Amino acid sequence: MTRPTISWLAAAALAATVSALPLGSAVAQNKGEVKIALIASKTGPLEAYAKQTITGFNLGLEYATNGTMMVAGKKLVVIEKDDQGKPDVGKTLLAQAYADDKVDIAVGPTASPVALAMLPVAEEYKKILLVEPAVADSITGDKWNKYIFRTGRNSSQDAAANAAALDQPGNVIAILANDNAFGRDGVKATKEFTKKAKIVHEEYLPVGTTDFTAGLQRIIDKLKDQPGNKYLAVGWSGSPTPFPKIADLDLEKRFGIKLATGGNILPAMVAYKNFPGMEGALYYYFGIPKNKANEWLVSRHYSQFKAPPDFFTAGGMAAGIAVVEALKKTGGDTNSNKLITAMEGMSFETPKGTMTFRKEDHQAMQEMYHFRIKNDPAFAWGVPELVRVIPASELQIPIRNQR
């Protein structure tokens, strides 16, 4: 049996019928919903990050709307797109989302190089792009435009928080980072915020690197004969991570080199069990923040997934909450200028506590957490125990945009 088909005459008639519908009916339908494009690297080295962001974003919408998925009488419709971690794909998908899907707001992406490619598209279409979780400073710095907001932390927030833990006289540091916008912006910010310690080497390796031997050997050669307290500081995004290889090399025992790094997703932090006592600063760990939104997230995530929420789940939820709170302030109006006015200076409650969009560059100002790793046999990963909360007011993050 052949599959029934519509003849070209019937198709033409159908098209004529659709085009003949009163314009007001289409407009009325659009007025009844808010379309949101969620663009993330669902495939590629950052796949785990993207999936957490997507989960968190939808949980954020659920939390902020009390489960209705409605704001001001409008239904929230989320359209997911996979940029594959490729800047050209992300740029094309965002243009399609604005032009073809007629989305009102876009959220994402995962990778900083993709975000940088997408920024001009938001400006061209005069539509909001809420960046989560891409980190590079330049996103809300010299590449920024007024349609860009970011709930994710930036490289300077990471660097300032980690400097609070590591920047001490007598410390000597070599840095291992991704060879991309995330890694290089992170190192640039780290150098800016390091006032007392001495940075003696920068090592950049591509995302997706599987053999870290040569890069780590160069770091060892630079550090091993240095006087003072020697540290390997790692700012790494994506899979595989260098931590298992670092553990295998037993750097502290052999060369007196300690590891220093920030937080990461739980699978990556399994290797942290090899570094008890390691200190750093992180963006989120589910057991640290004490607030209503985080309590809800942890409970809801355990209920739905039988596991705790992870690093990027919290960021995705923050983005979802920010979208809803902005729409509440505009009464559901998705006009970009009205959203910008509503969002500039807007404070909102997230699993990390209060975030506030800074008016000058739309970066979400937020607290960070100084941690110390504990090897707890009850957990598969090294547990970051809170040393202290680093309040947003203590993180003197420069305004880097040129506009």
C-alpha positions in Angstrom: 0.0 0.0 0.0 1.4 3.4 -0.9 1.4 6.2 1.6 -1.4 8.8 0.9 -0.1 12.1 -0.5 -1.5 15.5 -1.0 -1.5 16.6 -4.6 0.2 19.9 -5.4 -3.3 21.3 -6.2 -4.6 20.3 -2.8 -1.5 21.7 -1.2 -1.9 24.9 -3.0 -5.5 25.1 -1.9 -4.5 24.5 1.7 -1.9 27.2 1.5 -4.4 29.6 0.1 -6.8 28.8 2.9 -4.1 29.4 5.5 -3.0 32.7 3.9 -6.6 33.8 3.8 -7.0 33.5 7.5 -7.6 36.8 9.2 -4.3 38.4 10.3 -5.8 39.0 13.7 -6.2 35.3 14.5 -2.5 34.7 14.0 -1.6 37.6 16.1 -4.0 36.5 18.8 -2.3 33.1 18.8 1.1 34.7 19.1 -0.1 36.9 21.9 -1.1 33.8 23.9 2.4 32.4 24.2 6.1 33.4 24.7 8.6 31.5 22.6 12.0 30.8 24.0 14.9 29.3 22.1 17.2 27.2 24.3 20.5 26.7 22.4 23.1 24.4 23.9 25.9 22.0 22.9 23.8 18.8 23.2 26.5 16.9 21.3 30.2 17.3 21.6 32.7 17.7 24.5 30.3 19.9 26.5 27.3 17.6 26.2 27.0 17.0 29.9 27.0 20.7 30.6 24.3 21.3 28.1 22.0 18.6 29.4 22.3 20.0 32.9 21.5 23.5 31.7 18.4 22.3 29.8 17.2 20.4 32.8 17.8 23.4 35.1 16.2 25.9 32.8 13.0 23.9 32.6 13.0 23.4 36.4 13.5 27.1 36.7 10.4 27.9 34.6 8.5 25.3 36.7 9.6 26.8 39.9 9.1 30.5 39.0 5.6 29.8 37.6 4.5 27.5 40.4 4.2 24.7 37.9 1.8 26.5 35.5 4.3 27.3 32.8 2.3 30.5 32.3 3.2 34.2 32.8 0.7 37.0 32.6 -1.7 34.6 30.9 0.8 33.5 28.3 2.1 30.0 27.8 5.9 29.5 27.8 7.1 27.5 24.8 10.7 26.2 24.8 12.3 25.3 21.5 15.6 23.4 22.0 18.4 23.6 19.5 21.8 21.8 19.4 24.7 24.0 18.3 27.2 21.0 18.5 29.7 23.3 20.1 30.3 25.0 16.8 30.3 28.8 16.5 28.9 28.8 12.9 26.1 26.4 13.8 25.2 28.4 16.9 25.1 31.6 14.9 22.9 30.1 12.2 20.5 28.5 14.8 20.0 31.8 16.6 19.2 33.6 13.4 16.7 30.9 12.5 15.2 31.0 15.9 14.6 34.8 15.7 13.6 34.9 12.0 11.8 31.6 11.4 10.6 30.4 14.8 9.8 33.9 15.8 11.1 33.4 19.3 10.8 36.3 21.7 13.9 35.4 23.8 16.9 33.1 23.3 18.9 31.4 26.1 22.3 29.8 25.8 24.8 28.7 24.7 27.2 26.4 26.5 30.5 27.3 24.9 32.1 30.8 24.9 33.3 30.6 21.3 29.7 29.9 20.2 28.3 32.7 22.4 30.8 35.2 20.8 29.5 34.2 17.4 25.9 34.7 18.5 26.2 38.1 20.0 25.9 40.1 16.8 22.9 38.1 15.7 21.0 39.3 18.8 21.9 42.8 18.0 20.9 42.4 14.4 17.5 41.1 15.3 17.1 43.4 18.3 16.2 40.4 20.5 17.3 39.4 24.0 20.0 36.7 24.3 20.3 35.5 27.9 23.7 33.9 28.1 24.0 30.7 30.2 26.5 29.2 31.0 29.2 30.5 28.6 31.9 32.2 30.7 34.3 34.4 28.7 34.6 37.9 29.9 34.4 39.3 26.4 30.7 38.2 26.2 29.7 41.0 28.6 33.0 42.9 27.8 34.3 44.3 24.5 32.0 42.1 22.4 28.8 43.0 24.3 25.7 44.8 23.1 22.6 45.9 24.9 20.5 42.8 24.0 22.9 40.6 25.9 22.3 39.5 29.6 24.1 36.8 31.4 23.1 34.7 34.5 26.2 32.6 34.2 29.3 33.8 36.0 32.1 35.3 34.0 35.8 34.6 33.9 36.5 37.6 36.2 34.1 36.3 38.9 35.9 32.9 38.7 39.3 34.5 38.9 38.4 37.0 41.7 36.9 34.2 43.8 39.8 31.8 43.2 42.3 34.6 44.0 40.6 35.0 47.4 41.7 31.4 48.0 45.1 31.2 46.3 46.6 34.6 45.9 49.1 34.6 48.8 52.7 35.8 49.1 55.2 32.9 48.4 52.8 31.0 46.1 54.1 30.2 42.6 51.5 29.2 40.0 51.4 27.5 36.6 48.1 27.5 34.8 46.6 24.8 32.6 43.6 26.0 30.5 41.6 25.4 27.4 42.9 26.9 24.2 39.8 28.9 23.4 37.9 32.0 24.5 36.9 30.4 27.8 40.5 29.4 28.7 42.3 32.5 27.5 39.8 34.9 29.0 40.0 33.0 32.3 43.8 33.2 32.4 43.7 36.9 31.5 41.4 37.5 34.4 43.4 35.3 36.7 46.5 37.3 36.0 44.6 40.5 36.6 43.4 39.4 40.0 46.6 37.8 41.2 48.4 40.5 43.1 50.6 38.6 45.6 51.4 35.2 44.1 53.7 34.7 41.1 52.4 33.1 37.8 55.4 31.5 36.0 53.7 29.5 33.1 50.6 29.3 31.0 49.8 26.1 29.2 46.9 25.9 26.7 45.5 22.7 25.3 42.5 22.1 23.0 39.1 21.0 24.3 38.8 17.3 23.7 42.5 16.7 24.5 42.9 13.0 25.4 46.7 13.0 26.2 47.8 15.6 28.7 51.3 14.2 29.2 53.3 16.7 27.2 51.5 19.7 28.5 51.8 18.6 32.1 55.5 17.8 31.7 56.1 21.4 30.5 54.3 22.6 33.6 56.4 20.3 35.9 59.6 21.6 34.2 58.6 25.2 34.9 57.5 24.6 38.5 59.7 21.9 40.1 62.7 24.1 40.9 60.8 27.1 41.9 61.1 28.3 45.5 57.9 28.8 47.5 54.6 27.0 47.5 54.1 25.5 44.1 50.6 25.2 42.5 49.1 23.9 39.3 46.0 25.9 38.7 43.5 24.3 36.3 40.7 26.1 34.5 39.2 23.4 32.3 36.0 23.0 30.5 34.8 19.8 28.7 35.5 16.2 28.5 38.0 14.5 29.0 39.5 16.4 31.9 43.1 16.5 33.0 42.4 15.5 36.6 42.9 11.7 36.4 46.3 12.2 34.7 47.3 14.8 37.3 46.4 12.3 40.0 48.4 9.6 38.3 51.5 11.8 38.2 51.3 12.3 42.0 52.7 15.8 41.6 52.7 16.8 45.3 54.6 13.8 46.5 57.2 13.8 43.6 57.6 17.6 43.1 55.8 19.4 45.8 53.3 20.7 43.4 49.7 21.1 44.7 46.6 21.2 42.6 44.3 24.3 42.7 41.1 24.5 40.7 37.6 25.7 40.8 34.4 23.7 41.0 33.2 21.4 38.2 30.4 18.9 37.4 30.2 15.9 39.8 31.7 13.3 37.4 34.8 15.5 37.0 35.0 15.9 40.7 35.4 12.2 41.2 39.1 12.8 40.6 39.1 15.5 43.4 39.0 12.6 45.9 42.7 12.2 45.2 43.4 15.8 46.4 41.9 16.1 50.0 42.5 19.5 51.4 42.7 21.2 48.0 41.2 24.6 48.1 39.6 26.8 45.5 36.4 28.7 44.7 33.3 27.5 42.9 30.1 28.6 41.4 27.8 26.0 42.9 27.6 22.8 44.8 24.2 21.5 45.8 25.1 21.1 49.5 26.4 24.6 50.0 23.7 27.3 49.5 21.0 27.6 52.1 17.9 29.2 50.5 14.4 28.4 49.4 15.1 28.0 45.7 18.1 25.6 46.3 16.0 23.5 48.7 13.3 23.2 46.1 15.9 22.3 43.4 17.6 19.7 45.4 14.3 18.1 46.5 12.8 18.2 43.0 15.9 16.9 41.3 16.3 14.0 43.7 12.6 13.2 43.2 12.8 13.3 39.4 16.3 12.0 38.7 17.3 10.1 41.9 20.5 12.3 42.0 21.5 15.7 43.2 21.5 18.8 40.9 24.9 19.6 39.4 27.0 22.6 38.6 25.1 23.7 35.5 21.7 22.7 36.6 21.7 25.6 39.1 22.7 28.0 36.3 20.0 26.8 34.0 17.5 27.2 36.8 18.7 30.8 37.4 18.2 31.6 33.7 14.7 30.2 33.8 13.8 32.2 36.9 15.3 35.3 35.3 13.1 34.9 32.2 9.9 34.5 34.2 10.7 37.4 36.6 11.4 39.7 33.6 8.2 38.8 31.9 6.3 39.4 35.2 7.7 42.9 35.3 6.6 43.6 31.8 3.2 42.0 32.2 4.1 39.4 29.6 5.2 42.0 27.0 8.1 40.7 25.0 9.1 44.0 23.4 12.9 44.0 23.7 13.2 47.5 24.9 10.7 46.9 27.7 12.5 43.7 28.7 15.8 45.6 28.8 14.3 48.2 31.0 12.8 45.6 33.3 16.0 43.5 33.5 18.6 46.2 34.1 19.2 46.3 37.8 16.7 43.4 38.3 17.3 41.2 41.4 15.9 37.7 41.5 16.2 34.7 43.8 18.1 31.7 42.5 19.6 28.4 43.9 22.7 30.5 44.7 20.7 33.2 46.4 20.1 36.7 45.1 21.5 37.6 41.6 21.3 41.2 40.2 21.8 42.2 36.6 24.4 45.0 36.6 22.9 47.9 34.6 26.2 48.7 32.8 26.9 45.4 31.2 24.0 43.1 32.2 26.3 40.7 34.0 24.6 38.9 36.9 26.4 39.7 40.1 26.4 36.8 42.4 28.2 35.2 45.4 30.8 32.5 45.1 32.1 29.8 47.5 35.6 29.2 48.9 35.8 25.5 49.4 38.2 22.8 50.8 37.9 19.2 49.4 37.1 16.4 51.8 37.4 12.7 50.8 34.1 11.4 52.2 33.5 7.7 51.5 29.8 8.4 51.4 30.2 10.2 48.0 31.8 9.2 44.8 33.3 12.6 44.3 35.6 14.8 46.4 33.2 16.9 48.5 33.7 20.7 48.5 33.2 21.8 52.1 32.4 25.5 52.5 35.2 27.6 53.9 33.3 30.8 53.5 30.8 32.5 51.2 32.4 35.2 49.0 29.7 37.8 48.6 29.1 39.6 45.3 30.1 42.9 46.9 33.6 41.6 47.6 34.2 40.6 44.0 35.2 43.8 42.4 34.5 42.8 38.8 35.5 45.5 36.2 33.0 46.8 33.7 34.7 45.8 30.5 32.4 46.8 27.7 33.3 49.7 25.4 29.9 51.1 24.9 
